[in-house]
Amino acid sequence: MPRPIQAVIHREALEHNLARARAGAPGAKVWAVVKANAYGHGIERVYPGLRGADGFALLDLAEAERLRALGWRGPILLLEGCFEPRDLEACSRLDLWHTVHCEAQIDWLAAHKTGAPQHVLLKLNSGMNRLGFSAAAYRGAWQRLSGLAQVDAIGLMTHFSDADGSAGVSHAMAEFDAVTRDLPGERSLCNSAALLRFGAERPSVRGDWVRPGIMLYGSSPDHPAHSVAHWDLKPAMTLSAKLIATRELQVGDSVGYGSNFTAPVPMRIGVVACGYADGYPRVAPTGTPVLVDGVRTRTVGRVSMDMITVDLGPAINAQAGGAVTLWGHGPHGSVLGIDEVAHAAGTLGYELMCALAPRVPVRIE
Ligand SMILES: *Cc1c(COP(=O)(O)O)cnc(C)c1O
């Protein structure tokens, strides 16, 4: 028998979450963001659920190749653009749209020999201070691009630094509007947080194309302020395993490496076939939520490479072989949000889903 752990990718949840993105940004086209191997879910595995998108956005040429190999003929956007001049040949061959965030990328375009002009998105730095032209340089870059025979359409783009927090998007929006006001071209601004919080009411934030990532996978971009239930999103990934042993602890018995959990009362614990080498966060402390046979309980002691230990107090009938849900859908309609596990471990749903380890077998449902 293979080790009892598996991940399931839920096609219906992806379809539901994509529909939520459309409903949250009425009239806008949707780039489904599938960077980082579709946030750990696998590009090939999410494709059936997300093929209703208007385009796919990602970072790697190899991932763009995989989408074309799946038969996707629609738009694909490189969110960081080209990394070297040669990448423009791949853009021509694979018919990719690409972001332009610096002068060097314009130099490469100017020197690129192509029969088919390319579609670019010119990126404004609106406060994130990672990629993009400053407000002062943006229009000069637009002028340069618009004079190139290698370019046929110039979209206008920015990425918000604070869409999920209290600062919001107002400051960045004011800057984007001021700089781009009289420029032609399609606009693209929203990540999941901006889409969910502002997309429905504010057409200027919504723009022509939205770029949801995390919401498509059923994690809330602003947890714990708002949960997936609040945003009506469904988990696209379940990570489940089984109990491979149970054990009675006496008062004073400790558990796991470092003996950092000690039973304060007699208790029953279960040992789960899942550890940090499967992508479960090693930093998850005692008390991280977990489901056993669909009943909510908690981890106890340290996460090790191949195992975690859980309190069976709330799941008194659980035996070796019992079903453990690390996140996602459990038995009897139970659900454990990936955001809750991430929050307990001091991180985000993004990091947990991206970290799903290659040794975990994955099924599509
Ligand atoms: C990753 C990314 C997104 C998607 O962000 P989410 O928070 O996952 O919705 C959108 N735009 C750009 C430029 C990105 O890099």
The ligand as an ORCA input file, in Angstrom:
! r2SCAN-3c Opt
* xyz 0 1
  C       0.526     36.974     -8.464
  C       0.012     38.159     -9.162
  C      -1.368     38.392     -9.229
  C      -2.378     37.527     -8.495
  O      -2.381     37.892     -7.135
  P      -3.381     37.172     -6.090
  O      -3.144     37.908     -4.821
  O      -2.951     35.758     -6.002
  O      -4.737     37.327     -6.633
  C      -1.809     39.462     -9.974
  N      -0.932     40.274    -10.612
  C       0.402     40.093    -10.557
  C       1.308     41.035    -11.257
  C       0.926     39.041     -9.823
  O       2.241     38.853     -9.769
*
